[in-house]
Protein backbone atom coordinates (compact mmCIF):
# COMPACT_ATOMS: atom_id res chain seq x y z
CA UNK A 1 0.00 0.00 0.00
CA UNK A 2 1.22 3.48 -0.85
CA UNK A 3 0.24 5.77 2.02
CA UNK A 4 -0.51 9.49 1.81
CA UNK A 5 1.82 9.99 4.76
CA UNK A 6 4.31 7.92 6.71
CA UNK A 7 4.81 9.31 10.23
CA UNK A 8 7.88 8.17 12.17
CA UNK A 9 7.24 8.48 15.91
CA UNK A 10 3.86 7.89 17.56
CA UNK A 11 4.03 10.09 20.65
CA UNK A 12 2.42 13.51 20.90
CA UNK A 13 3.78 15.06 17.69
CA UNK A 14 3.39 11.97 15.55
CA UNK A 15 0.05 10.71 16.87
CA UNK A 16 -1.45 14.19 16.64
CA UNK A 17 -0.23 14.60 13.07
CA UNK A 18 -1.59 11.20 12.08
CA UNK A 19 -4.99 11.83 13.65
CA UNK A 20 -5.34 15.27 12.05
CA UNK A 21 -4.45 13.83 8.62
CA UNK A 22 -6.89 10.96 9.06
CA UNK A 23 -9.67 13.40 10.00
CA UNK A 24 -9.18 14.99 6.58
CA UNK A 25 -9.44 11.68 4.77
CA UNK A 26 -5.78 10.79 4.24
CA UNK A 27 -4.21 7.39 4.78
CA UNK A 28 -1.36 7.26 7.30
CA UNK A 29 1.24 4.72 8.34
CA UNK A 30 2.27 5.52 11.93
CA UNK A 31 5.46 3.85 13.17
CA UNK A 32 7.21 3.69 16.53
CA UNK A 33 9.96 1.50 17.90
CA UNK A 34 8.29 1.43 21.34
CA UNK A 35 5.34 -0.59 22.50
CA UNK A 36 2.72 1.33 24.49
CA UNK A 37 2.14 2.21 27.25
CA UNK A 38 5.76 3.21 27.77
CA UNK A 39 7.56 6.09 29.41
CA UNK A 40 10.01 8.57 27.92
CA UNK A 41 12.13 11.24 29.57
CA UNK A 42 9.83 14.25 29.71
CA UNK A 43 8.79 17.20 31.86
CA UNK A 44 5.23 16.51 30.59
CA UNK A 45 3.54 19.74 31.72
CA UNK A 46 1.18 21.15 29.10
CA UNK A 47 -1.19 24.08 28.77
CA UNK A 48 -4.53 25.11 27.29
CA UNK A 49 -3.12 25.35 23.75
CA UNK A 50 -2.31 21.63 23.85
CA UNK A 51 -5.73 20.86 25.27
CA UNK A 52 -7.28 22.73 22.33
CA UNK A 53 -5.43 20.40 19.95
CA UNK A 54 -6.46 17.35 21.97
CA UNK A 55 -10.04 18.49 21.59
CA UNK A 56 -9.59 18.70 17.81
CA UNK A 57 -8.34 15.11 17.61
CA UNK A 58 -11.06 13.79 19.91
CA UNK A 59 -9.07 12.75 22.98
CA UNK A 60 -9.62 15.65 25.39
CA UNK A 61 -12.39 13.95 27.38
CA UNK A 62 -10.08 11.01 28.08
CA UNK A 63 -7.22 13.32 28.98
CA UNK A 64 -9.38 15.34 31.38
CA UNK A 65 -10.60 12.10 32.99
CA UNK A 66 -7.05 11.25 34.11
CA UNK A 67 -6.61 11.85 37.85
CA UNK A 68 -4.05 14.64 37.45
CA UNK A 69 -4.60 17.82 39.51
CA UNK A 70 -5.70 20.88 37.57
CA UNK A 71 -2.86 23.30 38.14
CA UNK A 72 -4.25 26.82 38.40
CA UNK A 73 -1.10 28.88 38.83
CA UNK A 74 2.46 29.14 37.55
CA UNK A 75 4.99 29.97 40.30
CA UNK A 76 8.36 30.41 38.59
CA UNK A 77 11.44 32.37 39.70
CA UNK A 78 10.58 35.24 37.35
CA UNK A 79 6.76 35.24 37.52
CA UNK A 80 3.85 34.17 39.72
CA UNK A 81 0.35 34.40 38.27
CA UNK A 82 -2.76 32.35 37.49
CA UNK A 83 -3.29 30.78 34.10
CA UNK A 84 -5.51 32.72 31.74
CA UNK A 85 -8.77 31.16 30.60
CA UNK A 86 -8.89 29.85 27.05
CA UNK A 87 -11.92 28.05 25.63
CA UNK A 88 -13.32 27.63 29.14
CA UNK A 89 -10.12 26.14 30.60
CA UNK A 90 -7.81 27.99 32.98
CA UNK A 91 -5.38 25.33 34.16
CA UNK A 92 -2.37 23.28 33.16
CA UNK A 93 -1.97 19.51 33.42
CA UNK A 94 1.02 17.30 34.11
CA UNK A 95 0.35 13.71 33.01
CA UNK A 96 2.97 10.97 32.84
CA UNK A 97 3.87 9.98 29.32
CA UNK A 98 2.96 6.33 29.78
CA UNK A 99 -0.56 7.54 30.56
CA UNK A 100 -0.89 10.34 28.02
CA UNK A 101 0.87 8.70 25.08
CA UNK A 102 -1.23 5.55 25.53
CA UNK A 103 -4.39 7.65 25.09
CA UNK A 104 -3.03 9.13 21.85
CA UNK A 105 -1.80 5.80 20.48
CA UNK A 106 -5.10 4.07 21.30
CA UNK A 107 -6.98 6.81 19.45
CA UNK A 108 -4.70 6.33 16.46
CA UNK A 109 -5.17 2.55 16.55
CA UNK A 110 -8.95 3.00 16.50
CA UNK A 111 -8.85 5.24 13.39
CA UNK A 112 -9.50 3.19 10.21
CA UNK A 113 -7.30 5.44 8.06
CA UNK A 114 -4.26 4.93 10.31
CA UNK A 115 -2.11 1.81 10.08
CA UNK A 116 -0.31 1.81 13.46
CA UNK A 117 2.77 -0.38 13.82
CA UNK A 118 4.74 -0.41 17.07
CA UNK A 119 7.94 -2.27 17.88
CA UNK A 120 9.22 -1.24 14.44
CA UNK A 121 12.51 0.57 13.85
CA UNK A 122 13.08 2.80 10.82
CA UNK A 123 16.59 2.08 9.56
CA UNK A 124 16.72 4.50 6.63
CA UNK A 125 14.79 6.28 3.91
CA UNK A 126 14.08 5.49 0.29
CA UNK A 127 14.36 8.14 -2.37
CA UNK A 128 12.96 9.07 -5.74
CA UNK A 129 15.76 11.30 -6.99
CA UNK A 130 16.02 14.10 -4.41
CA UNK A 131 12.56 13.40 -3.00
CA UNK A 132 11.94 11.28 0.11
CA UNK A 133 9.54 8.55 -0.95
CA UNK A 134 9.39 6.05 1.89
CA UNK A 135 11.20 4.19 4.65
CA UNK A 136 13.18 1.04 5.29
CA UNK A 137 11.98 -0.76 8.43
CA UNK A 138 12.53 -3.84 10.50
CA UNK A 139 10.76 -5.22 13.54
CA UNK A 140 12.65 -4.96 16.83
CA UNK A 141 14.57 -8.21 17.28
CA UNK A 142 14.47 -9.08 13.58
CA UNK A 143 17.12 -8.73 10.87
CA UNK A 144 14.57 -8.78 8.05
CA UNK A 145 14.22 -5.37 6.44
CA UNK A 146 11.47 -4.14 4.14
CA UNK A 147 10.66 -0.97 2.23
CA UNK A 148 7.40 0.97 2.48
CA UNK A 149 6.47 3.74 0.04
CA UNK A 150 4.54 6.89 0.89
CA UNK A 151 3.48 10.12 -0.71
CA UNK A 152 5.05 12.16 2.11
CA UNK A 153 7.33 11.42 5.06
CA UNK A 154 7.01 13.09 8.49
CA UNK A 155 9.65 12.86 11.20
CA UNK A 156 8.22 13.03 14.72
CA UNK A 157 11.09 11.04 16.17
CA UNK A 158 12.56 13.43 18.72
CA UNK A 159 15.60 15.64 19.03
CA UNK A 160 17.92 12.87 17.79
CA UNK A 161 15.68 12.35 14.77
CA UNK A 162 16.79 9.76 12.23
CA UNK A 163 14.54 11.41 9.66
CA UNK A 164 16.20 14.80 10.21
CA UNK A 165 19.62 13.21 9.88
CA UNK A 166 18.76 11.27 6.73
CA UNK A 167 17.24 14.26 4.90
CA UNK A 168 20.09 16.53 6.00
CA UNK A 169 17.90 19.05 7.83
CA UNK A 170 20.21 21.89 8.82
CA UNK A 171 20.18 23.41 12.31
CA UNK A 172 20.19 27.14 13.01
CA UNK A 173 19.91 29.54 15.96
CA UNK A 174 21.84 26.90 17.87
CA UNK A 175 22.62 27.52 21.54
CA UNK A 176 24.75 25.09 23.61
CA UNK A 177 22.99 23.01 26.24
CA UNK A 178 22.09 25.07 29.30
CA UNK A 179 21.21 22.48 31.97
CA UNK A 180 21.43 18.80 32.69
CA UNK A 181 18.12 17.64 34.17
CA UNK A 182 17.29 14.77 36.52
CA UNK A 183 13.77 13.65 37.36
CA UNK A 184 12.10 11.62 40.06
CA UNK A 185 8.52 10.87 41.15
CA UNK A 186 7.49 11.21 44.79
CA UNK A 187 4.35 9.66 46.29
CA UNK A 188 1.95 11.42 48.65
CA UNK A 189 3.29 14.97 48.35
CA UNK A 190 0.64 17.50 49.46
CA UNK A 191 -0.64 20.01 46.93
CA UNK A 192 -0.09 23.70 47.47
CA UNK A 193 -3.11 26.04 47.36
CA UNK A 194 -4.16 26.63 44.68
CA UNK A 195 -2.52 23.65 42.99
CA UNK A 196 0.36 25.03 40.94
CA UNK A 197 3.37 24.31 38.79
CA UNK A 198 6.23 25.56 40.91
CA UNK A 199 9.91 26.13 40.09
CA UNK A 200 12.84 27.72 41.91
CA UNK A 201 16.31 28.92 40.95
CA UNK A 202 19.47 28.39 43.01
CA UNK A 203 22.30 30.89 42.90
CA UNK A 204 24.75 27.99 43.03
CA UNK A 205 25.35 24.40 43.95
CA UNK A 206 28.87 24.18 45.41
CA UNK A 207 28.85 20.40 45.77
CA UNK A 208 29.39 20.04 42.00
CA UNK A 209 30.99 23.43 41.37
CA UNK A 210 27.88 24.88 39.71
CA UNK A 211 27.20 28.62 39.67
CA UNK A 212 23.50 28.03 39.11
CA UNK A 213 20.89 25.30 39.33
CA UNK A 214 17.09 25.01 39.28
CA UNK A 215 14.32 22.68 40.30
CA UNK A 216 10.60 22.21 39.71
CA UNK A 217 7.67 20.52 41.45
CA UNK A 218 4.75 19.44 39.21
CA UNK A 219 1.89 17.35 40.66
CA UNK A 220 0.98 14.63 38.19
CA UNK A 221 -1.36 11.65 37.90
CA UNK A 222 -1.57 8.49 40.05
CA UNK A 223 -0.99 10.50 43.24
CA UNK A 224 2.60 11.28 42.22
CA UNK A 225 4.59 14.50 42.01
CA UNK A 226 7.28 15.00 39.39
CA UNK A 227 10.35 16.71 40.84
CA UNK A 228 13.16 17.85 38.57
CA UNK A 229 16.58 19.15 39.45
CA UNK A 230 18.71 20.88 36.82
CA UNK A 231 22.34 21.86 37.10
CA UNK A 232 24.33 24.06 34.71
CA UNK A 233 25.55 21.92 31.86
CA UNK A 234 29.28 22.23 32.46
CA UNK A 235 28.74 20.60 35.88
CA UNK A 236 26.89 17.63 34.33
CA UNK A 237 29.76 15.14 34.59
CA UNK A 238 30.44 16.04 38.22
CA UNK A 239 26.72 15.78 39.03
CA UNK A 240 26.36 12.46 37.22
CA UNK A 241 29.01 10.91 39.47
CA UNK A 242 26.75 10.24 42.46
CA UNK A 243 23.63 11.76 40.89
CA UNK A 244 21.23 10.20 43.39
CA UNK A 245 22.93 11.89 46.33
CA UNK A 246 23.37 15.15 44.40
CA UNK A 247 19.70 15.12 43.39
CA UNK A 248 18.51 14.74 46.97
CA UNK A 249 21.03 17.23 48.34
CA UNK A 250 20.15 19.81 45.68
CA UNK A 251 16.46 19.60 46.59
CA UNK A 252 17.35 20.05 50.27
CA UNK A 253 18.84 23.45 49.46
CA UNK A 254 15.37 24.87 48.68
CA UNK A 255 13.70 24.88 52.09
CA UNK A 256 10.06 25.30 50.94
CA UNK A 257 10.41 22.36 48.55
CA UNK A 258 12.25 20.19 51.06
CA UNK A 259 9.56 20.92 53.66
CA UNK A 260 6.78 20.10 51.19
CA UNK A 261 8.37 16.80 50.17
CA UNK A 262 9.09 15.87 53.80
CA UNK A 263 9.50 12.11 54.07
CA UNK A 264 7.61 11.37 50.85
CA UNK A 265 9.12 8.26 49.24
CA UNK A 266 10.55 8.09 45.77
CA UNK A 267 8.42 6.05 43.40
CA UNK A 268 10.79 4.51 40.86
CA UNK A 269 14.28 5.55 39.78
CA UNK A 270 15.87 8.96 39.33
CA UNK A 271 16.58 9.46 35.61
CA UNK A 272 18.24 12.26 33.71
CA UNK A 273 20.25 13.53 30.78
CA UNK A 274 22.66 16.23 29.73
CA UNK A 275 21.74 15.78 26.06
CA UNK A 276 19.51 18.85 25.80
CA UNK A 277 20.69 20.97 22.86
CA UNK A 278 18.89 24.10 21.71
CA UNK A 279 18.23 24.41 17.98
CA UNK A 280 15.76 24.97 15.21
CA UNK A 281 16.05 22.74 12.14
CA UNK A 282 14.87 23.38 8.61
CA UNK A 283 11.48 21.71 9.03
CA UNK A 284 10.57 20.64 5.49
CA UNK A 285 11.84 19.76 2.04
CA UNK A 286 10.87 17.68 -1.01
CA UNK A 287 8.62 14.93 0.30
CA UNK A 288 9.40 15.38 3.98
CA UNK A 289 8.74 17.49 7.09
CA UNK A 290 9.57 17.51 10.80
CA UNK A 291 7.30 18.15 13.78
CA UNK A 292 7.93 18.50 17.50
CA UNK A 293 11.43 17.99 18.91
CA UNK A 294 12.63 16.63 15.57
CA UNK A 295 12.28 20.14 14.16
CA UNK A 296 13.01 22.29 17.20
CA UNK A 297 14.28 21.58 20.69
CA UNK A 298 15.08 23.75 23.70
CA UNK A 299 15.85 23.32 27.37
CA UNK A 300 12.75 22.16 29.27
CA UNK A 301 12.90 24.82 32.00
CA UNK A 302 10.16 26.82 30.22
CA UNK A 303 8.12 23.63 29.60
CA UNK A 304 7.25 24.26 25.95
CA UNK A 305 7.99 20.92 24.29
CA UNK A 306 4.57 19.28 24.32
CA UNK A 307 2.76 22.38 23.15
CA UNK A 308 5.34 22.96 20.41
CA UNK A 309 4.77 19.41 19.16
CA UNK A 310 0.99 19.70 19.09
CA UNK A 311 0.94 23.13 17.43
CA UNK A 312 3.53 22.19 14.81
CA UNK A 313 1.39 19.18 13.89
CA UNK A 314 -1.59 21.49 13.26
CA UNK A 315 0.51 23.86 11.15
CA UNK A 316 1.96 21.06 9.04
CA UNK A 317 -1.37 19.33 8.40
CA UNK A 318 -2.97 22.61 7.36
CA UNK A 319 -0.11 23.12 4.88
CA UNK A 320 -0.24 19.60 3.44
CA UNK A 321 -4.01 19.67 3.13
CA UNK A 322 -3.81 22.91 1.12
CA UNK A 323 -1.32 21.23 -1.22
CA UNK A 324 -3.15 17.94 -1.59
CA UNK A 325 -6.45 19.69 -2.28
CA UNK A 326 -4.74 21.56 -5.09
CA UNK A 327 -4.78 25.03 -3.58
CA UNK A 328 -1.01 25.48 -3.89
CA UNK A 329 2.14 23.60 -4.82
CA UNK A 330 4.18 21.63 -2.28
CA UNK A 331 7.19 23.94 -2.19
CA UNK A 332 4.97 26.94 -1.44
CA UNK A 333 3.01 25.31 1.38
CA UNK A 334 6.14 23.85 2.98
CA UNK A 335 7.79 27.26 2.96
CA UNK A 336 4.60 28.62 4.53
CA UNK A 337 4.89 25.90 7.20
CA UNK A 338 8.53 26.83 7.83
CA UNK A 339 7.67 30.50 8.34
CA UNK A 340 4.63 29.75 10.52
CA UNK A 341 6.51 27.21 12.65
CA UNK A 342 9.36 29.64 13.30
CA UNK A 343 6.99 32.51 14.07
CA UNK A 344 5.18 30.30 16.57
CA UNK A 345 8.28 28.94 18.31
CA UNK A 346 10.89 31.70 18.21
CA UNK A 347 9.57 34.09 20.91
CA UNK A 348 9.77 31.49 23.67
CA UNK A 349 12.84 29.87 22.14
CA UNK A 350 14.61 33.22 22.43
CA UNK A 351 13.38 33.65 26.00
CA UNK A 352 14.39 30.12 27.02
CA UNK A 353 17.89 30.39 25.57
CA UNK A 354 18.47 34.00 26.80
CA UNK A 355 18.77 35.28 23.22
CA UNK A 356 16.04 37.76 24.16
CA UNK A 357 17.80 38.82 27.34
CA UNK A 358 21.02 39.37 25.39
CA UNK A 359 19.30 42.10 23.38
CA UNK A 360 19.14 44.31 26.49
CA UNK A 361 21.54 45.90 28.90
CA UNK A 362 21.72 43.82 32.14
CA UNK A 363 20.12 46.65 34.11
CA UNK A 364 17.26 46.85 31.62
CA UNK A 365 16.57 43.14 31.94
CA UNK A 366 16.71 43.41 35.71
CA UNK A 367 14.17 46.24 35.49
CA UNK A 368 11.91 44.07 33.32
CA UNK A 369 11.98 41.45 36.06
CA UNK A 370 11.24 44.05 38.73
CA UNK A 371 8.25 45.35 36.75
CA UNK A 372 6.93 41.79 36.43
CA UNK A 373 6.67 41.54 40.20
CA UNK A 374 5.26 45.06 40.52
CA UNK A 375 2.48 44.79 37.91
CA UNK A 376 -0.04 41.95 38.11
CA UNK A 377 -1.08 42.66 34.52
CA UNK A 378 2.44 42.02 33.24
CA UNK A 379 2.78 38.84 35.31
CA UNK A 380 -0.54 37.50 34.00
CA UNK A 381 0.48 38.37 30.43
CA UNK A 382 3.80 36.56 30.77
CA UNK A 383 2.08 33.41 32.05
CA UNK A 384 -0.60 33.66 29.34
CA UNK A 385 2.14 33.93 26.71
CA UNK A 386 3.96 30.88 28.09
CA UNK A 387 0.68 28.95 27.84
CA UNK A 388 0.00 30.36 24.34
CA UNK A 389 -3.30 31.77 25.55
CA UNK A 390 -2.04 34.95 23.89
CA UNK A 391 0.58 35.11 21.11
CA UNK A 392 3.98 34.78 22.84
CA UNK A 393 5.46 37.51 20.67
CA UNK A 394 3.17 40.06 22.31
CA UNK A 395 5.23 39.58 25.49
CA UNK A 396 8.47 37.80 24.60
CA UNK A 397 9.96 39.99 21.88
CA UNK A 398 12.43 42.85 21.83
CA UNK A 399 9.64 45.26 20.94
CA UNK A 400 7.29 44.12 23.70
CA UNK A 401 9.97 44.15 26.39
CA UNK A 402 11.03 47.61 25.23
CA UNK A 403 7.40 48.74 25.46
CA UNK A 404 7.22 47.50 29.08
CA UNK A 405 10.43 49.36 29.91
CA UNK A 406 8.83 52.46 28.40
CA UNK A 407 5.85 52.09 30.72
CA UNK A 408 3.36 50.34 28.43
CA UNK A 409 2.16 47.32 30.40
CA UNK A 410 0.27 44.70 28.30
CA UNK A 411 -3.22 43.60 29.30
CA UNK A 412 -5.02 40.33 28.63
CA UNK A 413 -8.40 40.83 26.95
N, C-alpha and C positions, 0 to 999 in steps of 0.2 A: 504494500500500500504506500502510495506517495502522499504524505501528510501536508496540510497547509503550513503547519509549523511544527518544528521539533524544539522542545524546551528542555534544556539540560539543567536540572536542579528543581526539586519539587517542594521546597520550603516556601516562605512567604512570597518572595518575588516570582518564583516559577509557577507555583500553584495559582497565584492570583492572575498572572498573565494567561495561563492556560484556561482558567475559568472565564475570564473576560472574552477571550477569543471564541470559546465554545458558545457563549451567549449570543455571539454574532453569527453563528452558523459555521464556523471553521473547524476543521478536523485538526487535532493536536496529539502528538506523541509526547508524553511527559515522562522524563527519565530521572532516576536518582539512584545513587549507589547505596543509600541507606534503606533499611526497612523501618516502617513506622508502626507504633510511636518510637521515637528516638530523640535523644537530647543533642544539642550542639552548643558550643560556647557562645553565650549571648547575654546581653543585659536585659533584654526582652521587656522593656517598658515601652508602651505605645500610647498614642494620643487620639483625639477625636478624628483627625484626618484619616488615620488608619481604620478606625471604626466605620467611617463613611464608605471606605472601599470595601470593607467586609460586608456592609449592607448591600452594596452593589452586586457582590458575588454570591449573596444568599446565605452567608454563614454567621451573620451578626447575632442572631438569636441564640445560637449555640455558644458563641463566644461569651455573650453576656450571662449565660447560664452557668459558666464556670465559677467556682466559689472563690474568686479573687476579689479582694477589697476594692471598692471604687475610691480611687485616690483623688481627693478634692483639691489638693494644694501642692505646689512645687516649692520646696524649701532648699535652695541652692546657695552656695557661698556668695553669689552676686545678686540674688533676687529671692524674694519670698512673697508669693501672691497666689490667689486661687486660679484655677483653670477657667478660661472663658467658656461660655456655652456655645455649642455649635450643633445645629440640628437636634436640639433638645438634650444634648449630652454635655456635661460639664465636669468630666473626670478623666483620669488616665487609668490604664490597667497594666498590670505586670503579671503575665501568665507564662509559666514554664514552657519551653519549646516542645517538650514531648507531649504536652497537652494541646497547645495551640496548633502546631504543625500537623498533628493527627487530625484535627478538625478540618483543616484545609485539604489534606490528602484524601480524606474520606469523601469530601465534597467532590473532589476531582474524580475519584474512582466511580462515583455515582453518576457522573455526566456521560451520556452515551457518545458524545463527540470527542471525548478524551480517552486515549489509550494510555493508561498509567502502568509503568513498569518500574518496580523497585528492585534493589539488589543488582543493578546493572551499571557497569562502569563504561563511560565514554572514553575510548582510547585515542581517538583522533577524528579528524573531519575528512569528508570527501568533497571534491571540488569539480566544478564545471568551468574550466578556465580560471578566471580570477574570482568566481562567485562560489560561495559556500553552498553546497547542495545536499548535505546530509552528514551522517556520523558513522563512525565505526564503533561497535559496542561488543562487550562480552559480559556474561553473567559473572558475578563475584564467585570465585572458586573454580571458574572454567577457563580453559585456554582457547576455546572456540570463539572466533571473532566473526561478526557479520556486519554488513553495511545496510543502512537504512536511509532512503532518500526523502527529502522534504523540500517544500517550496521556499521555506525560510527557517533559519536557525537562530535560536535565542539562548544566550548564556545567562543563566541565573545561578551559577555555580560558585558564588562567593568570591572573596578578595583574591584568592589564588586560582582564579578561573582558568580552566583548561581552554575553554572557548576563546577567551580573551588572548591567551598566549598563542593559540593556533592561528587566529586571524591577524595577529600582530597589532592589536589595539594599543595605540601609544598612550602613555600617561602624561599628564600635565598638571600644573599647579601642585607639584609634589612637595610635601613637607615631611621631614623625618618623623619617625614615631615619637610620640610625646610621653606616653606612659606604658608601663607593663601593668596588666590588670589580673588580679586573682579574685575568684568568686567562691562563696560558700553559702549553703542554705542552713538557716537556723530554725528550729521548731519552737512554737509557743511564745514567740516574741510579741509583747503587747503592741497594739496600734497606738500611734499618737492621735491627737484630736485637733482638727479633723484628720482622718487618714491621709497621709501625704507621701510623696516621693522626696526623700531627704538626702542631701549630700553635704559634705564638709571638706574643707581644704586645710592641709597641715603646712605650716611654714617650713618644716623639715622633718626628716626621719634619720637621726644620727646613726642609728644601728646599722644602716646600710650606706651611709654617706650620701644621703639624698637631701637636696636643698628644698624639695617640695614633694608632697604626696597628697592623696585625696581618698575619700571613701564615700560609699552611698549605702542607703538602707531602703529597699523597696519591698513592701509586703506583696506576696504573690499567692498563688493558689495552694490548696492542700494544707492550709495552716502554716505555711512556711514563709520565711522572710529571706530574700536575696540580699546578701551583704557583699559588697565589692571593695577591695582595697587596691589602689593604684599608686605606683611609685614611679618617679621620673625614669625615663627609659635607660639612661646611662647607668642606673643603679640596678638594672634588671638582673644581671648575672650575680651580683652580691645578694640580692633578695632571693633569687631562686635557690641558692645554697642555704637550705633551712627555711623554705618558704612557709611551712606550716607555723613555725614559731614566729616568724616575721609578720605573718598575716595577723595572728592573734595579738602580738605586741603592738602592731600599728593601730589596730582598732582600740586598744586600751588607752591610746594617747588622746582619744576624743571622748572626754568624760561623759557627755550626754548619751553618746552611742553605747559606750561600755555599760553605763547604768541601765539603759533600755534593754540591752541583750542579757544582762545579768548572768545567770547560770544556764541560759538556754543552750540546749545541746546542738551540736552540728548534726545535720542530717545528710550523710553522704560525704564525699571527698571535697577538698579544696582544689580547684582547678584554675589554670591561668595561662597567659601567653604574653610574650613581648612582641609578637608578630602583628603589629597594629599600624601599618603604614597609612599615610594620608595621601590620597591622589584622586584625580578624576581621570578616566580613560575615554578616548574616543568611543562613543557608545554605539556606533552603527557603521555598516559598510555594505558592499554588494552581497545580499543574501543573508546578512547576519545583524544582530543587535545584542546589547547587553542591558540587563536590568539589575537593580539592587547593588550589592557589594561588588559584583563583577564589574560594574561600570563606574562606581565611585565608593570610596571607603574613607572613613575618618575615625579618629579616636572616639570611643563610646561615652566620654564624659558628658556630652550634651545629648545623649540618647536619641539619636536621629535615625539609626539604621533601619528599623522596621518600617517607619513611615516613608523613608526614602525609597525602599523597595516597593511598597504598595503604590506610591504615587508614580514612580517610574514605569510600573506595569501599565497603569492607566494611560499615561502619555504615549507609550509605545503602541498599545493596542489601538488607540485613536488614530495614530499615524498609519499603521498597517491597514486598518479598515478603510481609510480614505484612499489608499493606493489600490487595494484589492477590489474596491467598488468602482474604480476607474476615475476617481476625482482628480488624481494627480499621479505623477510617475514616482517610482520608488526612491530615486535619489533625492527628489524634492521633499518627500515626506520624512525621509530619514534625517535630512538636514534640519527639518523643522523639529523633529524629536530631539536632536542634539541640542539645539538652541533652547528648547523648552525645558529639557532636563537640566541643563546648566543654570538657567534662570531660576529654576525651582530650588536647586541644591546649593548654589554658591553662597547666598547670604549666610547660612548657618555653617557652611564649610569654612568660610573666612573667619567667622566668630570662633569656631571650635579650634582652628589651627593658629589663632592669633594674627592672621593676616590682616584682619580688620583693625585690631588694636595697634598694629605696626604703622597704620596710616596716621596715627595721632601722636602728639607729644605725650610722654608719660603722665604729666600733670593733667592734661586734658582727659586722658582715659580714667585717671583717678577721679576726676570731677564727674565724669559720666557715671561711675559707680556710686559716688556720693549722691547724685541726683536720683538714682534708682531707689535708694533707701529713703529719700526725702519725699518723693512723689509717688503716691499709690498708683496713679494713672500710668506712669512710666513702668512701674513694676508689673502691673497687669498686662500692659502691652508687650513687654518682653516675654512673659510667660505665654501669652496668646500666640506670639510669633514662633516660639519654640514648639508649640503644639500645632502650628499651621492653621490656627483658627483665624488668623489674619496673615496676609502675605509677609513672610519673614523680612523681605527687603524694606518694608515700611518701618522696621526697627533696626535691623542689623545690616546697615549699609553706611558708607562714609557720609552720604548726604543726610541720612536720618540721625546719625549720631551728632553730626555738626548742627543740625536743627535743634536737638536737645540742648547742646552746649550754648546755643544762642537763645535759649529760653522758650522754645516751642515744644511743649510736651505733648506727645501723641495721646489720642483718646481712642478707646474701643467703642465702636458704634453699638 
